Amino acid sequence: MDENTSPTTPARVKAIAKHLNIMSDDDLQIFIDDAFQEVLTTGAKEEYHERLTRYLAAHMASINVRQANEESVGPLTKIYNLSRASGETGKGAAMLTPYGEEYDRLMRRVTGRGRLNLTVVGYGRPY
């Protein structure tokens, strides 16, 4: 595989993260390319690159897609706590999405350590 060619596609990322269907393939490809460059630095074997890239790209794109924080169906209401996104870095950032959690789990399995080292920048007033 060419070191500059991402091993996954927007369609594969959208298959695991349906909420990303609102994002254009070109925009999602930017996250895929960034995720792939990160995966290349991990030392993971090439056979794991596609899956790691897919989950990391889904994680990165999910942080940037505004999702509803409250969902109601009949008498049931589900509220999502999105306030953790501001200021989280490192392992805490991985736990912001199920895709980041899966990426972290896979990295521990294939390399013996977690390696998600992203900084999530929040907009608004500093604390």
Backbone as XML, in Angstrom:
<?xml version="1.0"?>
<chain id="A" units="angstrom">
  <residue number="1" name="MET">
    <atom name="N" x="0.843" y="-1.177" z="0.000"/>
    <atom name="CA" x="0.000" y="0.000" z="0.000"/>
    <atom name="C" x="0.888" y="1.239" z="0.000"/>
  </residue>
  <residue number="2" name="ASP">
    <atom name="N" x="0.554" y="2.239" z="-0.785"/>
    <atom name="CA" x="1.267" y="3.495" z="-0.846"/>
    <atom name="C" x="1.095" y="4.235" z="0.480"/>
  </residue>
  <residue number="3" name="GLU">
    <atom name="N" x="2.189" y="4.768" z="1.015"/>
    <atom name="CA" x="2.138" y="5.448" z="2.315"/>
    <atom name="C" x="1.244" y="6.680" z="2.293"/>
  </residue>
  <residue number="4" name="ASN">
    <atom name="N" x="0.950" y="7.231" z="1.122"/>
    <atom name="CA" x="0.114" y="8.421" z="1.026"/>
    <atom name="C" x="-1.337" y="8.115" z="0.693"/>
  </residue>
  <residue number="5" name="THR">
    <atom name="N" x="-1.664" y="6.843" z="0.477"/>
    <atom name="CA" x="-3.016" y="6.452" z="0.113"/>
    <atom name="C" x="-3.742" y="5.879" z="1.317"/>
  </residue>
  <residue number="6" name="SER">
    <atom name="N" x="-4.849" y="6.495" z="1.672"/>
    <atom name="CA" x="-5.633" y="6.033" z="2.821"/>
    <atom name="C" x="-6.208" y="4.660" z="2.537"/>
  </residue>
  <residue number="7" name="PRO">
    <atom name="N" x="-6.171" y="3.764" z="3.517"/>
    <atom name="CA" x="-6.647" y="2.404" z="3.305"/>
    <atom name="C" x="-8.157" y="2.246" z="3.443"/>
  </residue>
  <residue number="8" name="THR">
    <atom name="N" x="-8.882" y="3.320" z="3.772"/>
    <atom name="CA" x="-10.326" y="3.222" z="3.913"/>
    <atom name="C" x="-10.996" y="4.291" z="3.064"/>
  </residue>
  <residue number="9" name="THR">
    <atom name="N" x="-12.307" y="4.269" z="3.029"/>
    <atom name="CA" x="-13.063" y="5.189" z="2.175"/>
    <atom name="C" x="-14.145" y="5.892" z="2.992"/>
  </residue>
  <residue number="10" name="PRO">
    <atom name="N" x="-14.653" y="7.016" z="2.479"/>
    <atom name="CA" x="-15.779" y="7.661" z="3.156"/>
    <atom name="C" x="-16.969" y="6.715" z="3.334"/>
  </residue>
  <residue number="11" name="ALA">
    <atom name="N" x="-17.241" y="5.869" z="2.363"/>
    <atom name="CA" x="-18.374" y="4.941" z="2.466"/>
    <atom name="C" x="-18.195" y="3.983" z="3.640"/>
  </residue>
  <residue number="12" name="ARG">
    <atom name="N" x="-16.976" y="3.495" z="3.856"/>
    <atom name="CA" x="-16.724" y="2.569" z="4.973"/>
    <atom name="C" x="-16.837" y="3.282" z="6.316"/>
  </residue>
  <residue number="13" name="VAL">
    <atom name="N" x="-16.402" y="4.529" z="6.386"/>
    <atom name="CA" x="-16.534" y="5.291" z="7.633"/>
    <atom name="C" x="-18.010" y="5.555" z="7.916"/>
  </residue>
  <residue number="14" name="LYS">
    <atom name="N" x="-18.757" y="5.949" z="6.885"/>
    <atom name="CA" x="-20.185" y="6.224" z="7.057"/>
    <atom name="C" x="-20.964" y="4.958" z="7.413"/>
  </residue>
  <residue number="15" name="ALA">
    <atom name="N" x="-20.452" y="3.804" z="7.022"/>
    <atom name="CA" x="-21.133" y="2.545" z="7.342"/>
    <atom name="C" x="-21.119" y="2.273" z="8.850"/>
  </residue>
  <residue number="16" name="ILE">
    <atom name="N" x="-20.111" y="2.748" z="9.555"/>
    <atom name="CA" x="-20.060" y="2.540" z="11.007"/>
    <atom name="C" x="-20.561" y="3.753" z="11.783"/>
  </residue>
  <residue number="17" name="ALA">
    <atom name="N" x="-20.709" y="4.878" z="11.105"/>
    <atom name="CA" x="-21.126" y="6.119" z="11.770"/>
    <atom name="C" x="-22.172" y="6.818" z="10.894"/>
  </residue>
  <residue number="18" name="LYS">
    <atom name="N" x="-23.395" y="6.328" z="10.968"/>
    <atom name="CA" x="-24.475" y="6.809" z="10.084"/>
    <atom name="C" x="-24.703" y="8.317" z="10.185"/>
  </residue>
  <residue number="19" name="HIS">
    <atom name="N" x="-24.452" y="8.913" z="11.359"/>
    <atom name="CA" x="-24.673" y="10.350" z="11.503"/>
    <atom name="C" x="-23.732" y="11.170" z="10.616"/>
  </residue>
  <residue number="20" name="LEU">
    <atom name="N" x="-22.682" y="10.542" z="10.082"/>
    <atom name="CA" x="-21.753" y="11.250" z="9.203"/>
    <atom name="C" x="-22.247" y="11.304" z="7.762"/>
  </residue>
  <residue number="21" name="ASN">
    <atom name="N" x="-23.411" y="10.703" z="7.477"/>
    <atom name="CA" x="-23.968" y="10.773" z="6.120"/>
    <atom name="C" x="-24.255" y="12.199" z="5.686"/>
  </residue>
  <residue number="22" name="ILE">
    <atom name="N" x="-24.393" y="13.120" z="6.641"/>
    <atom name="CA" x="-24.636" y="14.523" z="6.282"/>
    <atom name="C" x="-23.364" y="15.208" z="5.796"/>
  </residue>
  <residue number="23" name="MET">
    <atom name="N" x="-22.210" y="14.592" z="6.019"/>
    <atom name="CA" x="-20.933" y="15.164" z="5.613"/>
    <atom name="C" x="-20.601" y="14.720" z="4.188"/>
  </residue>
  <residue number="24" name="SER">
    <atom name="N" x="-20.058" y="15.628" z="3.391"/>
    <atom name="CA" x="-19.675" y="15.258" z="2.030"/>
    <atom name="C" x="-18.490" y="14.296" z="2.079"/>
  </residue>
  <residue number="25" name="ASP">
    <atom name="N" x="-18.371" y="13.483" z="1.044"/>
    <atom name="CA" x="-17.252" y="12.545" z="0.972"/>
    <atom name="C" x="-15.921" y="13.286" z="0.965"/>
  </residue>
  <residue number="26" name="ASP">
    <atom name="N" x="-15.863" y="14.443" z="0.275"/>
    <atom name="CA" x="-14.621" y="15.216" z="0.231"/>
    <atom name="C" x="-14.221" y="15.712" z="1.615"/>
  </residue>
  <residue number="27" name="ASP">
    <atom name="N" x="-15.208" y="16.197" z="2.388"/>
    <atom name="CA" x="-14.906" y="16.654" z="3.748"/>
    <atom name="C" x="-14.474" y="15.484" z="4.631"/>
  </residue>
  <residue number="28" name="LEU">
    <atom name="N" x="-15.161" y="14.367" z="4.518"/>
    <atom name="CA" x="-14.808" y="13.197" z="5.321"/>
    <atom name="C" x="-13.432" y="12.662" z="4.930"/>
  </residue>
  <residue number="29" name="GLN">
    <atom name="N" x="-13.073" y="12.784" z="3.670"/>
    <atom name="CA" x="-11.762" y="12.311" z="3.207"/>
    <atom name="C" x="-10.633" y="13.049" z="3.921"/>
  </residue>
  <residue number="30" name="ILE">
    <atom name="N" x="-10.848" y="14.304" z="4.266"/>
    <atom name="CA" x="-9.829" y="15.060" z="5.013"/>
    <atom name="C" x="-9.572" y="14.394" z="6.368"/>
  </residue>
  <residue number="31" name="PHE">
    <atom name="N" x="-10.645" y="13.998" z="7.061"/>
    <atom name="CA" x="-10.488" y="13.306" z="8.336"/>
    <atom name="C" x="-9.815" y="11.954" z="8.156"/>
  </residue>
  <residue number="32" name="ILE">
    <atom name="N" x="-10.163" y="11.260" z="7.079"/>
    <atom name="CA" x="-9.549" y="9.959" z="6.791"/>
    <atom name="C" x="-8.055" y="10.128" z="6.556"/>
  </residue>
  <residue number="33" name="ASP">
    <atom name="N" x="-7.677" y="11.117" z="5.758"/>
    <atom name="CA" x="-6.257" y="11.345" z="5.482"/>
    <atom name="C" x="-5.489" y="11.689" z="6.754"/>
  </residue>
  <residue number="34" name="ASP">
    <atom name="N" x="-6.076" y="12.546" z="7.596"/>
    <atom name="CA" x="-5.434" y="12.900" z="8.862"/>
    <atom name="C" x="-5.311" y="11.681" z="9.779"/>
  </residue>
  <residue number="35" name="ALA">
    <atom name="N" x="-6.383" y="10.881" z="9.844"/>
    <atom name="CA" x="-6.368" y="9.680" z="10.679"/>
    <atom name="C" x="-5.295" y="8.706" z="10.188"/>
  </residue>
  <residue number="36" name="PHE">
    <atom name="N" x="-5.205" y="8.544" z="8.885"/>
    <atom name="CA" x="-4.220" y="7.616" z="8.335"/>
    <atom name="C" x="-2.797" y="8.054" z="8.679"/>
  </residue>
  <residue number="37" name="GLN">
    <atom name="N" x="-2.514" y="9.338" z="8.575"/>
    <atom name="CA" x="-1.180" y="9.816" z="8.928"/>
    <atom name="C" x="-0.876" y="9.538" z="10.404"/>
  </residue>
  <residue number="38" name="GLU">
    <atom name="N" x="-1.881" y="9.675" z="11.266"/>
    <atom name="CA" x="-1.715" y="9.361" z="12.685"/>
    <atom name="C" x="-1.452" y="7.862" z="12.876"/>
  </residue>
  <residue number="39" name="VAL">
    <atom name="N" x="-2.211" y="7.025" z="12.175"/>
    <atom name="CA" x="-2.045" y="5.570" z="12.297"/>
    <atom name="C" x="-0.645" y="5.147" z="11.845"/>
  </residue>
  <residue number="40" name="LEU">
    <atom name="N" x="-0.113" y="5.808" z="10.816"/>
    <atom name="CA" x="1.229" y="5.459" z="10.344"/>
    <atom name="C" x="2.295" y="5.672" z="11.411"/>
  </residue>
  <residue number="41" name="THR">
    <atom name="N" x="2.042" y="6.560" z="12.351"/>
    <atom name="CA" x="3.034" y="6.846" z="13.400"/>
    <atom name="C" x="2.941" y="5.890" z="14.580"/>
  </residue>
  <residue number="42" name="THR">
    <atom name="N" x="1.962" y="4.996" z="14.576"/>
    <atom name="CA" x="1.724" y="4.149" z="15.747"/>
    <atom name="C" x="2.587" y="2.905" z="15.806"/>
  </residue>
  <residue number="43" name="GLY">
    <atom name="N" x="3.127" y="2.493" z="14.687"/>
    <atom name="CA" x="3.888" y="1.255" z="14.669"/>
    <atom name="C" x="3.020" y="0.020" z="14.503"/>
  </residue>
  <residue number="44" name="ALA">
    <atom name="N" x="1.704" y="0.218" z="14.299"/>
    <atom name="CA" x="0.800" y="-0.919" z="14.090"/>
    <atom name="C" x="1.107" y="-1.576" z="12.746"/>
  </residue>
  <residue number="45" name="LYS">
    <atom name="N" x="0.934" y="-2.882" z="12.691"/>
    <atom name="CA" x="1.144" y="-3.608" z="11.438"/>
    <atom name="C" x="0.168" y="-3.121" z="10.371"/>
  </residue>
  <residue number="46" name="GLU">
    <atom name="N" x="0.597" y="-3.203" z="9.121"/>
    <atom name="CA" x="-0.206" y="-2.721" z="7.995"/>
    <atom name="C" x="-1.573" y="-3.396" z="7.919"/>
  </residue>
  <residue number="47" name="GLU">
    <atom name="N" x="-1.663" y="-4.646" z="8.347"/>
    <atom name="CA" x="-2.938" y="-5.361" z="8.278"/>
    <atom name="C" x="-4.019" y="-4.703" z="9.141"/>
  </residue>
  <residue number="48" name="TYR">
    <atom name="N" x="-3.639" y="-3.866" z="10.106"/>
    <atom name="CA" x="-4.599" y="-3.184" z="10.979"/>
    <atom name="C" x="-4.871" y="-1.740" z="10.558"/>
  </residue>
  <residue number="49" name="HIS">
    <atom name="N" x="-4.149" y="-1.228" z="9.579"/>
    <atom name="CA" x="-4.256" y="0.176" z="9.194"/>
    <atom name="C" x="-5.666" y="0.583" z="8.768"/>
  </residue>
  <residue number="50" name="GLU">
    <atom name="N" x="-6.340" y="-0.240" z="7.980"/>
    <atom name="CA" x="-7.671" y="0.161" z="7.494"/>
    <atom name="C" x="-8.635" y="0.334" z="8.652"/>
  </residue>
  <residue number="51" name="ARG">
    <atom name="N" x="-8.704" y="-0.643" z="9.523"/>
    <atom name="CA" x="-9.665" y="-0.587" z="10.635"/>
    <atom name="C" x="-9.332" y="0.550" z="11.603"/>
  </residue>
  <residue number="52" name="LEU">
    <atom name="N" x="-8.051" y="0.699" z="11.944"/>
    <atom name="CA" x="-7.652" y="1.794" z="12.825"/>
    <atom name="C" x="-7.977" y="3.144" z="12.201"/>
  </residue>
  <residue number="53" name="THR">
    <atom name="N" x="-7.682" y="3.289" z="10.917"/>
    <atom name="CA" x="-7.959" y="4.552" z="10.227"/>
    <atom name="C" x="-9.447" y="4.832" z="10.187"/>
  </residue>
  <residue number="54" name="ARG">
    <atom name="N" x="-10.249" y="3.801" z="9.927"/>
    <atom name="CA" x="-11.707" y="3.967" z="9.850"/>
    <atom name="C" x="-12.275" y="4.474" z="11.176"/>
  </residue>
  <residue number="55" name="TYR">
    <atom name="N" x="-11.884" y="3.839" z="12.283"/>
    <atom name="CA" x="-12.428" y="4.244" z="13.581"/>
    <atom name="C" x="-11.883" y="5.595" z="14.040"/>
  </residue>
  <residue number="56" name="LEU">
    <atom name="N" x="-10.615" y="5.868" z="13.767"/>
    <atom name="CA" x="-10.080" y="7.166" z="14.150"/>
    <atom name="C" x="-10.714" y="8.280" z="13.323"/>
  </residue>
  <residue number="57" name="ALA">
    <atom name="N" x="-10.924" y="8.058" z="12.033"/>
    <atom name="CA" x="-11.581" y="9.067" z="11.190"/>
    <atom name="C" x="-13.012" y="9.301" z="11.649"/>
  </residue>
  <residue number="58" name="ALA">
    <atom name="N" x="-13.732" y="8.237" z="11.990"/>
    <atom name="CA" x="-15.103" y="8.385" z="12.490"/>
    <atom name="C" x="-15.105" y="9.184" z="13.784"/>
  </residue>
  <residue number="59" name="HIS">
    <atom name="N" x="-14.145" y="8.917" z="14.645"/>
    <atom name="CA" x="-14.027" y="9.648" z="15.909"/>
    <atom name="C" x="-13.774" y="11.131" z="15.644"/>
  </residue>
  <residue number="60" name="MET">
    <atom name="N" x="-12.783" y="11.421" z="14.827"/>
    <atom name="CA" x="-12.420" y="12.810" z="14.554"/>
    <atom name="C" x="-13.572" y="13.570" z="13.905"/>
  </residue>
  <residue number="61" name="ALA">
    <atom name="N" x="-14.217" y="12.950" z="12.935"/>
    <atom name="CA" x="-15.329" y="13.615" z="12.251"/>
    <atom name="C" x="-16.526" y="13.774" z="13.181"/>
  </residue>
  <residue number="62" name="SER">
    <atom name="N" x="-16.763" y="12.810" z="14.060"/>
    <atom name="CA" x="-17.898" y="12.882" z="14.982"/>
    <atom name="C" x="-17.764" y="14.048" z="15.951"/>
  </residue>
  <residue number="63" name="ILE">
    <atom name="N" x="-16.558" y="14.343" z="16.351"/>
    <atom name="CA" x="-16.336" y="15.477" z="17.250"/>
    <atom name="C" x="-16.718" y="16.776" z="16.550"/>
  </residue>
  <residue number="64" name="ASN">
    <atom name="N" x="-16.545" y="16.809" z="15.227"/>
    <atom name="CA" x="-16.794" y="18.030" z="14.478"/>
    <atom name="C" x="-18.197" y="18.136" z="13.893"/>
  </residue>
  <residue number="65" name="VAL">
    <atom name="N" x="-18.996" y="17.081" z="13.996"/>
    <atom name="CA" x="-20.373" y="17.126" z="13.495"/>
    <atom name="C" x="-21.289" y="17.409" z="14.669"/>
  </residue>
  <residue number="66" name="ARG">
    <atom name="N" x="-22.087" y="18.437" z="14.536"/>
    <atom name="CA" x="-23.017" y="18.788" z="15.608"/>
    <atom name="C" x="-24.115" y="17.740" z="15.649"/>
  </residue>
  <residue number="67" name="GLN">
    <atom name="N" x="-24.276" y="17.118" z="16.818"/>
    <atom name="CA" x="-25.302" y="16.109" z="16.999"/>
    <atom name="C" x="-26.316" y="16.616" z="18.021"/>
  </residue>
  <residue number="68" name="ALA">
    <atom name="N" x="-27.528" y="16.138" z="17.866"/>
    <atom name="CA" x="-28.573" y="16.538" z="18.809"/>
    <atom name="C" x="-28.157" y="16.130" z="20.215"/>
  </residue>
  <residue number="69" name="ASN">
    <atom name="N" x="-28.439" y="17.006" z="21.190"/>
    <atom name="CA" x="-28.105" y="16.633" z="22.558"/>
    <atom name="C" x="-29.322" y="16.121" z="23.319"/>
  </residue>
  <residue number="70" name="GLU">
    <atom name="N" x="-30.476" y="16.113" z="22.660"/>
    <atom name="CA" x="-31.670" y="15.550" z="23.277"/>
    <atom name="C" x="-32.519" y="14.908" z="22.189"/>
  </residue>
  <residue number="71" name="GLU">
    <atom name="N" x="-33.021" y="13.718" z="22.481"/>
    <atom name="CA" x="-33.808" y="12.963" z="21.513"/>
    <atom name="C" x="-35.029" y="12.403" z="22.238"/>
  </residue>
  <residue number="72" name="SER">
    <atom name="N" x="-36.209" y="12.631" z="21.665"/>
    <atom name="CA" x="-37.436" y="12.139" z="22.295"/>
    <atom name="C" x="-38.211" y="11.254" z="21.339"/>
  </residue>
  <residue number="73" name="VAL">
    <atom name="N" x="-38.703" y="10.151" z="21.871"/>
    <atom name="CA" x="-39.586" y="9.252" z="21.141"/>
    <atom name="C" x="-40.707" y="8.908" z="22.107"/>
  </residue>
  <residue number="74" name="GLY">
    <atom name="N" x="-41.890" y="9.454" z="21.841"/>
    <atom name="CA" x="-43.011" y="9.245" z="22.760"/>
    <atom name="C" x="-42.657" y="9.781" z="24.139"/>
  </residue>
  <residue number="75" name="PRO">
    <atom name="N" x="-42.882" y="8.987" z="25.183"/>
    <atom name="CA" x="-42.597" y="9.458" z="26.540"/>
    <atom name="C" x="-41.110" y="9.319" z="26.940"/>
  </residue>
  <residue number="76" name="LEU">
    <atom name="N" x="-40.294" y="8.726" z="26.065"/>
    <atom name="CA" x="-38.881" y="8.514" z="26.396"/>
    <atom name="C" x="-38.022" y="9.654" z="25.860"/>
  </residue>
  <residue number="77" name="THR">
    <atom name="N" x="-37.105" y="10.141" z="26.678"/>
    <atom name="CA" x="-36.178" y="11.196" z="26.278"/>
    <atom name="C" x="-34.764" y="10.743" z="26.605"/>
  </residue>
  <residue number="78" name="LYS">
    <atom name="N" x="-33.877" y="10.938" z="25.636"/>
    <atom name="CA" x="-32.473" y="10.598" z="25.827"/>
    <atom name="C" x="-31.679" y="11.894" z="25.686"/>
  </residue>
  <residue number="79" name="ILE">
    <atom name="N" x="-30.865" y="12.205" z="26.693"/>
    <atom name="CA" x="-30.066" y="13.424" z="26.679"/>
    <atom name="C" x="-28.596" y="13.024" z="26.635"/>
  </residue>
  <residue number="80" name="TYR">
    <atom name="N" x="-27.866" y="13.627" z="25.684"/>
    <atom name="CA" x="-26.447" y="13.347" z="25.532"/>
    <atom name="C" x="-25.649" y="14.439" z="26.216"/>
  </residue>
  <residue number="81" name="ASN">
    <atom name="N" x="-24.634" y="14.059" z="26.962"/>
    <atom name="CA" x="-23.762" y="15.026" z="27.620"/>
    <atom name="C" x="-22.595" y="15.311" z="26.693"/>
  </residue>
  <residue number="82" name="LEU">
    <atom name="N" x="-22.615" y="16.436" z="26.020"/>
    <atom name="CA" x="-21.557" y="16.803" z="25.090"/>
    <atom name="C" x="-20.590" y="17.803" z="25.698"/>
  </residue>
  <residue number="83" name="SER">
    <atom name="N" x="-20.770" y="18.166" z="26.944"/>
    <atom name="CA" x="-19.938" y="19.198" z="27.546"/>
    <atom name="C" x="-18.492" y="18.757" z="27.752"/>
  </residue>
  <residue number="84" name="ARG">
    <atom name="N" x="-18.214" y="17.451" z="27.722"/>
    <atom name="CA" x="-16.844" y="16.974" z="27.915"/>
    <atom name="C" x="-15.941" y="17.349" z="26.751"/>
  </residue>
  <residue number="85" name="ALA">
    <atom name="N" x="-16.506" y="17.681" z="25.597"/>
    <atom name="CA" x="-15.689" y="17.920" z="24.415"/>
    <atom name="C" x="-14.730" y="19.093" z="24.579"/>
  </residue>
  <residue number="86" name="SER">
    <atom name="N" x="-15.069" y="20.053" z="25.363"/>
    <atom name="CA" x="-14.222" y="21.220" z="25.515"/>
    <atom name="C" x="-13.034" y="20.916" z="26.419"/>
  </residue>
  <residue number="87" name="GLY">
    <atom name="N" x="-11.833" y="21.045" z="25.849"/>
    <atom name="CA" x="-10.635" y="20.922" z="26.655"/>
    <atom name="C" x="-10.117" y="19.522" z="26.888"/>
  </residue>
  <residue number="88" name="GLU">
    <atom name="N" x="-10.742" y="18.491" z="26.361"/>
    <atom name="CA" x="-10.252" y="17.128" z="26.560"/>
    <atom name="C" x="-9.059" y="16.870" z="25.650"/>
  </residue>
  <residue number="89" name="THR">
    <atom name="N" x="-8.062" y="16.179" z="26.150"/>
    <atom name="CA" x="-6.911" y="15.788" z="25.352"/>
    <atom name="C" x="-6.537" y="14.354" z="25.690"/>
  </residue>
  <residue number="90" name="GLY">
    <atom name="N" x="-5.676" y="13.772" z="24.875"/>
    <atom name="CA" x="-5.154" y="12.440" z="25.150"/>
    <atom name="C" x="-6.240" y="11.392" z="25.288"/>
  </residue>
  <residue number="91" name="LYS">
    <atom name="N" x="-6.093" y="10.508" z="26.275"/>
    <atom name="CA" x="-7.025" y="9.402" z="26.474"/>
    <atom name="C" x="-8.439" y="9.888" z="26.736"/>
  </residue>
  <residue number="92" name="GLY">
    <atom name="N" x="-8.601" y="11.012" z="27.441"/>
    <atom name="CA" x="-9.931" y="11.569" z="27.686"/>
    <atom name="C" x="-10.640" y="11.912" z="26.389"/>
  </residue>
  <residue number="93" name="ALA">
    <atom name="N" x="-9.894" y="12.397" z="25.405"/>
    <atom name="CA" x="-10.484" y="12.739" z="24.114"/>
    <atom name="C" x="-11.010" y="11.491" z="23.410"/>
  </residue>
  <residue number="94" name="ALA">
    <atom name="N" x="-10.341" y="10.366" z="23.576"/>
    <atom name="CA" x="-10.779" y="9.126" z="22.933"/>
    <atom name="C" x="-12.133" y="8.681" z="23.453"/>
  </residue>
  <residue number="95" name="MET">
    <atom name="N" x="-12.427" y="9.001" z="24.686"/>
    <atom name="CA" x="-13.663" y="8.545" z="25.300"/>
    <atom name="C" x="-14.863" y="9.414" z="24.943"/>
  </residue>
  <residue number="96" name="LEU">
    <atom name="N" x="-14.661" y="10.426" z="24.121"/>
    <atom name="CA" x="-15.765" y="11.288" z="23.726"/>
    <atom name="C" x="-16.725" y="10.619" z="22.762"/>
  </residue>
  <residue number="97" name="THR">
    <atom name="N" x="-16.263" y="9.628" z="22.034"/>
    <atom name="CA" x="-17.121" y="8.941" z="21.064"/>
    <atom name="C" x="-16.894" y="7.435" z="21.173"/>
  </residue>
  <residue number="98" name="PRO">
    <atom name="N" x="-17.881" y="6.646" z="20.772"/>
    <atom name="CA" x="-17.664" y="5.188" z="20.766"/>
    <atom name="C" x="-16.595" y="4.779" z="19.758"/>
  </residue>
  <residue number="99" name="TYR">
    <atom name="N" x="-16.385" y="5.599" z="18.728"/>
    <atom name="CA" x="-15.370" y="5.295" z="17.710"/>
    <atom name="C" x="-13.976" y="5.508" z="18.287"/>
  </residue>
  <residue number="100" name="GLY">
    <atom name="N" x="-13.810" y="6.546" z="19.109"/>
    <atom name="CA" x="-12.541" y="6.776" z="19.789"/>
    <atom name="C" x="-12.244" y="5.676" z="20.791"/>
  </residue>
  <residue number="101" name="GLU">
    <atom name="N" x="-13.283" y="5.229" z="21.484"/>
    <atom name="CA" x="-13.122" y="4.122" z="22.431"/>
    <atom name="C" x="-12.672" y="2.857" z="21.707"/>
  </residue>
  <residue number="102" name="GLU">
    <atom name="N" x="-13.283" y="2.582" z="20.550"/>
    <atom name="CA" x="-12.912" y="1.389" z="19.785"/>
    <atom name="C" x="-11.498" y="1.519" z="19.233"/>
  </residue>
  <residue number="103" name="TYR">
    <atom name="N" x="-11.135" y="2.696" z="18.748"/>
    <atom name="CA" x="-9.773" y="2.928" z="18.266"/>
    <atom name="C" x="-8.773" y="2.660" z="19.397"/>
  </residue>
  <residue number="104" name="ASP">
    <atom name="N" x="-9.052" y="3.192" z="20.564"/>
    <atom name="CA" x="-8.173" y="3.003" z="21.708"/>
    <atom name="C" x="-8.060" y="1.521" z="22.077"/>
  </residue>
  <residue number="105" name="ARG">
    <atom name="N" x="-9.186" y="0.807" z="22.067"/>
    <atom name="CA" x="-9.181" y="-0.625" z="22.363"/>
    <atom name="C" x="-8.341" y="-1.394" z="21.341"/>
  </residue>
  <residue number="106" name="LEU">
    <atom name="N" x="-8.535" y="-1.070" z="20.060"/>
    <atom name="CA" x="-7.773" y="-1.737" z="19.002"/>
    <atom name="C" x="-6.275" y="-1.453" z="19.139"/>
  </residue>
  <residue number="107" name="MET">
    <atom name="N" x="-5.942" y="-0.198" z="19.439"/>
    <atom name="CA" x="-4.530" y="0.141" z="19.585"/>
    <atom name="C" x="-3.892" y="-0.629" z="20.734"/>
  </residue>
  <residue number="108" name="ARG">
    <atom name="N" x="-4.591" y="-0.755" z="21.834"/>
    <atom name="CA" x="-4.049" y="-1.531" z="22.961"/>
    <atom name="C" x="-3.846" y="-2.984" z="22.547"/>
  </residue>
  <residue number="109" name="ARG">
    <atom name="N" x="-4.787" y="-3.506" z="21.746"/>
    <atom name="CA" x="-4.697" y="-4.909" z="21.330"/>
    <atom name="C" x="-3.558" y="-5.139" z="20.340"/>
  </residue>
  <residue number="110" name="VAL">
    <atom name="N" x="-3.395" y="-4.249" z="19.372"/>
    <atom name="CA" x="-2.406" y="-4.511" z="18.311"/>
    <atom name="C" x="-1.012" y="-3.991" z="18.633"/>
  </residue>
  <residue number="111" name="THR">
    <atom name="N" x="-0.900" y="-3.058" z="19.577"/>
    <atom name="CA" x="0.427" y="-2.530" z="19.900"/>
    <atom name="C" x="0.773" y="-2.671" z="21.375"/>
  </residue>
  <residue number="112" name="GLY">
    <atom name="N" x="-0.210" y="-3.023" z="22.186"/>
    <atom name="CA" x="0.047" y="-3.134" z="23.611"/>
    <atom name="C" x="-0.088" y="-1.822" z="24.359"/>
  </residue>
  <residue number="113" name="ARG">
    <atom name="N" x="-0.481" y="-0.766" z="23.649"/>
    <atom name="CA" x="-0.662" y="0.530" z="24.301"/>
    <atom name="C" x="-1.680" y="1.363" z="23.526"/>
  </residue>
  <residue number="114" name="GLY">
    <atom name="N" x="-2.344" y="2.267" z="24.182"/>
    <atom name="CA" x="-3.241" y="3.211" z="23.520"/>
    <atom name="C" x="-2.440" y="4.365" z="22.971"/>
  </residue>
  <residue number="115" name="ARG">
    <atom name="N" x="-2.864" y="4.923" z="21.837"/>
    <atom name="CA" x="-2.068" y="5.985" z="21.224"/>
    <atom name="C" x="-2.891" y="7.147" z="20.694"/>
  </residue>
  <residue number="116" name="LEU">
    <atom name="N" x="-4.107" y="7.361" z="21.134"/>
    <atom name="CA" x="-4.879" y="8.474" z="20.610"/>
    <atom name="C" x="-4.405" y="9.735" z="21.307"/>
  </residue>
  <residue number="117" name="ASN">
    <atom name="N" x="-3.705" y="10.574" z="20.566"/>
    <atom name="CA" x="-3.145" y="11.798" z="21.132"/>
    <atom name="C" x="-3.694" y="13.000" z="20.379"/>
  </residue>
  <residue number="118" name="LEU">
    <atom name="N" x="-4.964" y="13.270" z="20.567"/>
    <atom name="CA" x="-5.603" y="14.401" z="19.906"/>
    <atom name="C" x="-5.932" y="15.464" z="20.929"/>
  </residue>
  <residue number="119" name="THR">
    <atom name="N" x="-5.963" y="16.682" z="20.472"/>
    <atom name="CA" x="-6.405" y="17.775" z="21.321"/>
    <atom name="C" x="-7.718" y="18.273" z="20.765"/>
  </residue>
  <residue number="120" name="VAL">
    <atom name="N" x="-8.743" y="18.350" z="21.608"/>
    <atom name="CA" x="-10.037" y="18.853" z="21.202"/>
    <atom name="C" x="-10.115" y="20.304" z="21.654"/>
  </residue>
  <residue number="121" name="VAL">
    <atom name="N" x="-10.302" y="21.194" z="20.692"/>
    <atom name="CA" x="-10.338" y="22.611" z="20.986"/>
    <atom name="C" x="-11.787" y="23.047" z="21.047"/>
  </residue>
  <residue number="122" name="GLY">
    <atom name="N" x="-12.183" y="23.630" z="22.158"/>
    <atom name="CA" x="-13.549" y="24.132" z="22.313"/>
    <atom name="C" x="-13.579" y="25.623" z="22.082"/>
  </residue>
  <residue number="123" name="TYR">
    <atom name="N" x="-14.655" y="26.096" z="21.532"/>
    <atom name="CA" x="-14.830" y="27.527" z="21.318"/>
    <atom name="C" x="-15.710" y="28.070" z="22.415"/>
  </residue>
  <residue number="124" name="GLY">
    <atom name="N" x="-15.492" y="29.279" z="22.756"/>
    <atom name="CA" x="-16.306" y="29.895" z="23.808"/>
    <atom name="C" x="-15.403" y="30.515" z="24.851"/>
  </residue>
  <residue number="125" name="ARG">
    <atom name="N" x="-15.972" y="30.773" z="25.991"/>
    <atom name="CA" x="-15.231" y="31.422" z="27.058"/>
    <atom name="C" x="-14.266" y="30.447" z="27.709"/>
  </residue>
  <residue number="126" name="PRO">
    <atom name="N" x="-13.044" y="30.914" z="27.989"/>
    <atom name="CA" x="-12.126" y="30.046" z="28.751"/>
    <atom name="C" x="-12.589" y="29.962" z="30.201"/>
  </residue>
  <residue number="127" name="TYR">
    <atom name="N" x="-12.193" y="28.901" z="30.859"/>
    <atom name="CA" x="-12.606" y="28.689" z="32.247"/>
    <atom name="C" x="-11.774" y="29.506" z="33.185"/>
  </residue>
</chain>
